[in-house]
Amino acid sequence: MELRADDPTSPEIADLEEEINSYQQTLHLFEYAFGIYAFVVLYRTRRAIRQRYAIPQEFCCEDAVCIACCRCCAVAQYGRHTADYERYRSVCFSTTGVPEQHPSLV
């Protein structure tokens, strides 16, 4: 049987569409799971930074709202609150991301 693109009712096209829909649903499931994972990791990181540097919270769900609205802005804020990158260079594979002799921001 010949597969024709102009015949949307052919069984081959229907099978192909069903298989594509199955792959799309699986991909959406992974995207959803990764989104939840990223949210939880960023939320816990933000909470830990807030506790370590004694940064007060302005309202009850501030961390969750900031991460939900703009994740990249929240991550940029981590950097601004944890180190002075204008005075000290960043370092890979360190516990804080800056040289060990770098003073802590408070």
N, CA, C and O of each residue as an XYZ file, in Angstrom:
424
protein
N       0.844     -1.176      0.000
C       0.000      0.000      0.000
C       0.887      1.236      0.000
O       1.870      1.296      0.738
N       0.555      2.191     -0.798
C       1.331      3.406     -0.948
C       0.911      4.426      0.109
O      -0.277      4.634      0.356
N       1.899      5.048      0.721
C       1.646      6.076      1.734
C       1.524      7.417      1.035
O       2.470      7.891      0.405
N       0.356      8.019      1.150
C       0.110      9.298      0.481
C      -0.122     10.375      1.530
O      -0.920     10.209      2.452
N       0.591     11.480      1.367
C       0.471     12.583      2.321
C      -0.839     13.329      2.170
O      -1.285     13.999      3.102
N      -1.457     13.219      1.005
C      -2.697     13.957      0.781
C      -3.931     13.201      1.241
O      -5.052     13.678      1.067
N      -3.736     12.022      1.830
C      -4.865     11.225      2.313
C      -4.765     11.086      3.834
O      -4.166     10.130      4.327
N      -5.340     12.023      4.576
C      -5.209     11.991      6.043
C      -5.986     10.849      6.703
O      -5.846     10.634      7.907
N      -6.782     10.132      5.960
C      -7.562      9.053      6.545
C      -6.884      7.696      6.406
O      -7.426      6.695      6.877
N      -5.722      7.635      5.778
C      -5.068      6.342      5.592
C      -4.641      5.782      6.946
O      -4.273      6.538      7.844
N      -4.689      4.470      7.092
C      -4.333      3.851      8.380
C      -2.872      4.083      8.759
O      -2.549      4.178      9.943
N      -1.996      4.173      7.777
C      -0.575      4.402      8.087
C      -0.367      5.778      8.716
O       0.405      5.934      9.662
N      -1.072      6.773      8.172
C      -0.970      8.129      8.719
C      -1.534      8.149     10.136
O      -0.955      8.780     11.021
N      -2.633      7.483     10.357
C      -3.244      7.438     11.693
C      -2.314      6.767     12.688
O      -2.185      7.228     13.822
N      -1.658      5.670     12.276
C      -0.714      4.988     13.164
C       0.485      5.878     13.476
O       0.951      5.935     14.614
N       0.971      6.565     12.461
C       2.108      7.461     12.650
C       1.745      8.607     13.588
O       2.542      8.958     14.458
N       0.582      9.188     13.436
C       0.135     10.267     14.313
C      -0.018      9.782     15.745
O       0.318     10.502     16.685
N      -0.519      8.579     15.914
C      -0.673      8.014     17.263
C       0.686      7.806     17.920
O       0.846      8.069     19.112
N       1.668      7.335     17.148
C       3.011      7.125     17.689
C       3.663      8.466     18.052
O       4.317      8.576     19.089
N       3.488      9.464     17.214
C       4.038     10.792     17.496
C       3.390     11.368     18.751
O       4.081     11.951     19.586
N       2.093     11.216     18.895
C       1.402     11.707     20.086
C       1.917     11.020     21.340
O       2.043     11.650     22.390
N       2.214      9.730     21.235
C       2.753      8.985     22.371
C       4.113      9.552     22.775
O       4.376      9.745     23.962
N       4.980      9.821     21.790
C       6.294     10.400     22.087
C       6.157     11.799     22.685
O       6.895     12.157     23.603
N       5.229     12.580     22.175
C       5.023     13.926     22.700
C       4.538     13.894     24.141
O       4.969     14.705     24.960
N       3.661     12.977     24.450
C       3.171     12.863     25.828
C       4.300     12.462     26.768
O       4.391     12.974     27.884
N       5.160     11.547     26.323
C       6.295     11.139     27.140
C       7.244     12.313     27.360
O       7.727     12.523     28.473
N       7.511     13.074     26.310
C       8.380     14.238     26.427
C       7.794     15.264     27.388
O       8.523     15.829     28.204
N       6.499     15.513     27.307
C       5.855     16.464     28.220
C       5.942     15.987     29.670
O       6.102     16.798     30.582
N       5.837     14.694     29.880
C       5.957     14.144     31.228
C       7.354     14.414     31.788
O       7.492     14.825     32.940
N       8.397     14.182     30.972
C       9.758     14.456     31.417
C       9.975     15.946     31.655
O      10.633     16.319     32.626
N       9.440     16.800     30.798
C       9.550     18.244     30.991
C       8.888     18.672     32.298
O       9.440     19.488     33.036
N       7.736     18.138     32.579
C       7.009     18.471     33.799
C       7.800     18.012     35.030
O       7.937     18.759     35.999
N       8.320     16.779     34.984
C       9.087     16.251     36.112
C      10.358     17.067     36.333
O      10.705     17.365     37.476
N      11.051     17.429     35.269
C      12.268     18.230     35.414
C      11.937     19.624     35.940
O      12.695     20.172     36.740
N      10.835     20.202     35.511
C      10.424     21.505     36.006
C      10.183     21.490     37.507
O      10.587     22.413     38.215
N       9.529     20.447     37.990
C       9.299     20.318     39.435
C      10.617     20.135     40.169
O      10.841     20.753     41.210
N      11.495     19.284     39.630
C      12.803     19.052     40.243
C      13.600     20.358     40.329
O      14.166     20.669     41.377
N      13.646     21.124     39.228
C      14.380     22.387     39.205
C      13.793     23.370     40.217
O      14.535     24.072     40.904
N      12.475     23.420     40.309
C      11.830     24.317     41.270
C      12.239     23.966     42.697
O      12.587     24.849     43.481
N      12.199     22.688     43.033
C      12.542     22.259     44.395
C      14.008     22.561     44.709
O      14.320     23.050     45.794
N      14.903     22.274     43.770
C      16.326     22.539     43.999
C      16.570     24.036     44.188
O      17.281     24.434     45.110
N      15.993     24.858     43.334
C      16.188     26.309     43.458
C      15.562     26.864     44.730
O      16.123     27.758     45.364
N      14.405     26.338     45.101
C      13.752     26.784     46.336
C      14.618     26.459     47.551
O      14.818     27.306     48.422
N      15.124     25.242     47.605
C      15.949     24.839     48.751
C      17.262     25.615     48.797
O      17.749     25.962     49.873
N      17.833     25.886     47.618
C      19.068     26.676     47.561
C      18.813     28.092     48.048
O      19.593     28.636     48.830
N      17.738     28.679     47.593
C      17.403     30.052     48.006
C      17.158     30.114     49.513
O      17.604     31.050     50.176
N      16.460     29.132     50.047
C      16.198     29.096     51.487
C      17.496     28.944     52.280
O      17.664     29.578     53.322
N      18.421     28.101     51.787
C      19.702     27.909     52.471
C      20.545     29.187     52.442
O      21.183     29.536     53.436
N      20.547     29.879     51.309
C      21.288     31.149     51.223
C      20.681     32.176     52.165
O      21.402     32.912     52.839
N      19.357     32.222     52.210
C      18.674     33.163     53.100
C      19.046     32.885     54.564
O      19.274     33.822     55.329
N      19.107     31.633     54.951
C      19.448     31.284     56.327
C      20.916     31.560     56.626
O      21.245     32.090     57.687
N      21.801     31.202     55.695
C      23.237     31.353     55.934
C      23.644     32.815     56.066
O      24.459     33.159     56.921
N      23.084     33.668     55.229
C      23.473     35.075     55.232
C      22.489     35.964     55.984
O      22.585     37.189     55.910
N      21.557     35.371     56.699
C      20.571     36.083     57.521
C      19.836     37.154     56.720
O      19.715     38.297     57.159
N      19.352     36.777     55.555
C      18.592     37.686     54.700
C      17.130     37.560     55.094
O      16.567     36.467     55.024
N      16.505     38.655     55.505
C      15.113     38.565     55.946
C      14.159     38.334     54.774
O      14.419     38.748     53.644
N      13.075     37.677     55.070
C      12.040     37.411     54.079
C      10.955     38.472     54.228
O      10.504     38.740     55.341
N      10.530     39.077     53.121
C       9.548     40.155     53.195
C       8.117     39.654     53.316
O       7.307     40.277     54.003
N       7.785     38.539     52.662
C       6.455     37.955     52.807
C       6.568     36.439     52.758
O       7.600     35.899     52.361
N       5.520     35.766     53.158
C       5.587     34.330     53.459
C       6.038     33.439     52.303
O       6.768     32.479     52.550
N       5.660     33.694     51.100
C       5.993     32.809     49.977
C       6.961     33.463     49.007
O       6.943     33.153     47.816
N       7.788     34.342     49.485
C       8.681     35.111     48.618
C       9.590     34.216     47.782
O       9.748     34.442     46.582
N      10.186     33.204     48.404
C      11.101     32.328     47.677
C      10.384     31.605     46.540
O      10.878     31.573     45.413
N       9.239     31.037     46.829
C       8.497     30.288     45.810
C       8.021     31.193     44.678
O       8.078     30.813     43.509
N       7.554     32.383     45.023
C       7.061     33.318     44.000
C       8.203     33.772     43.104
O       8.050     33.817     41.883
N       9.340     34.107     43.688
C      10.490     34.548     42.887
C      10.947     33.465     41.925
O      11.250     33.758     40.768
N      11.002     32.235     42.373
C      11.449     31.140     41.525
C      10.405     30.822     40.459
O      10.757     30.542     39.313
N       9.149     30.861     40.819
C       8.093     30.552     39.849
C       8.003     31.615     38.760
O       7.736     31.293     37.602
N       8.221     32.873     39.119
C       8.066     33.955     38.137
C       9.280     34.115     37.240
O       9.126     34.322     36.036
N      10.470     34.026     37.788
C      11.674     34.242     36.973
C      12.856     33.509     37.594
O      13.560     34.048     38.448
N      13.061     32.278     37.154
C      14.134     31.457     37.718
C      15.505     32.053     37.480
O      16.345     32.044     38.380
N      15.750     32.575     36.280
C      17.086     33.118     36.006
C      17.365     34.358     36.856
O      18.513     34.586     37.238
N      16.357     35.155     37.159
C      16.552     36.318     38.044
C      16.875     35.856     39.464
O      17.705     36.461     40.142
N      16.223     34.789     39.912
C      16.485     34.259     41.254
C      17.920     33.740     41.355
O      18.589     33.964     42.364
N      18.393     33.052     40.321
C      19.765     32.532     40.333
C      20.765     33.686     40.299
O      21.788     33.631     40.982
N      20.488     34.723     39.521
C      21.371     35.898     39.490
C      21.428     36.557     40.861
O      22.479     37.050     41.272
N      20.315     36.565     41.562
C      20.287     37.149     42.903
C      21.149     36.338     43.867
O      21.750     36.909     44.777
N      21.224     35.016     43.686
C      22.106     34.200     44.529
C      23.534     34.732     44.442
O      24.206     34.903     45.459
N      23.987     34.989     43.225
C      25.348     35.470     43.026
C      25.580     36.827     43.653
O      26.632     37.058     44.249
N      24.631     37.719     43.532
C      24.789     39.062     44.106
C      24.849     39.032     45.626
O      25.516     39.870     46.231
N      24.176     38.097     46.242
C      24.117     38.057     47.704
C      25.217     37.207     48.331
O      25.455     37.313     49.534
N      25.887     36.377     47.558
C      26.847     35.456     48.155
C      28.301     35.838     47.937
O      29.169     35.357     48.666
N      28.596     36.688     46.956
C      29.998     37.044     46.701
C      30.072     38.381     45.985
O      29.118     38.817     45.340
N      31.227     39.020     46.114
C      31.500     40.264     45.406
C      32.347     39.905     44.185
O      33.576     39.882     44.256
N      31.683     39.630     43.080
C      32.382     39.182     41.883
C      33.097     40.306     41.161
O      33.874     40.045     40.243
N      32.857     41.546     41.549
C      33.607     42.656     40.962
C      34.994     42.768     41.589
O      35.924     43.250     40.943
N      35.142     42.337     42.817
C      36.438     42.404     43.506
C      37.179     41.077     43.488
O      38.409     41.064     43.514
N      36.462     39.963     43.444
C      37.081     38.643     43.505
C      36.663     37.826     42.293
O      35.512     37.884     41.859
N      37.591     37.076     41.759
C      37.284     36.250     40.597
C      36.532     34.999     41.040
O      36.636     34.565     42.188
N      35.786     34.439     40.122
C      35.084     33.193     40.429
C      36.011     32.009     40.156
O      36.915     32.099     39.326
N      35.780     30.907     40.856
C      36.624     29.727     40.749
C      35.734     28.497     40.614
O      34.769     28.331     41.359
N      36.068     27.646     39.664
C      35.339     26.376     39.521
C      35.818     25.391     40.575
O      36.957     25.475     41.033
N      34.982     24.488     40.949
C      35.288     23.381     41.858
C      35.707     23.840     43.250
O      36.534     23.193     43.891
N      35.147     24.941     43.718
C      35.359     25.331     45.111
C      34.013     25.200     45.822
O      32.974     25.097     45.171
N      34.028     25.205     47.128
C      32.781     25.024     47.870
C      31.858     26.232     47.778
O      30.644     26.107     47.937
N      32.442     27.410     47.518
C      31.630     28.625     47.463
C      31.590     29.287     46.095
O      30.763     30.173     45.879
N      32.448     28.894     45.168
C      32.497     29.519     43.852
C      33.487     30.654     43.756
O      33.668     31.229     42.683
N      34.137     30.990     44.864
C      35.171     32.026     44.904
C      36.378     31.444     45.639
O      36.244     30.405     46.287
N      37.568     32.086     45.560
C      38.736     31.557     46.264
C      38.480     31.402     47.762
O      37.694     32.147     48.346
N      39.134     30.448     48.362
C      38.910     30.124     49.774
C      39.227     31.300     50.699
O      38.588     31.437     51.743
N      40.198     32.155     50.346
C      40.557     33.291     51.215
C      39.574     34.450     51.082
O      39.717     35.457     51.777
N      38.613     34.332     50.232
C      37.616     35.389     50.014
C      36.747     35.558     51.257
O      36.237     34.575     51.793
N      36.575     36.802     51.720
C      35.713     37.007     52.893
C      34.244     36.793     52.539
O      33.817     37.079     51.421
N      33.506     36.306     53.469
C      32.078     36.041     53.280
C      31.287     37.337     53.343
O      31.564     38.205     54.171
N      30.304     37.463     52.465
C      29.407     38.619     52.528
C      28.359     38.376     53.602
O      27.864     37.260     53.759
N      28.032     39.404     54.322
C      26.995     39.288     55.344
C      26.003     40.397     55.164
O      25.038     40.491     55.923
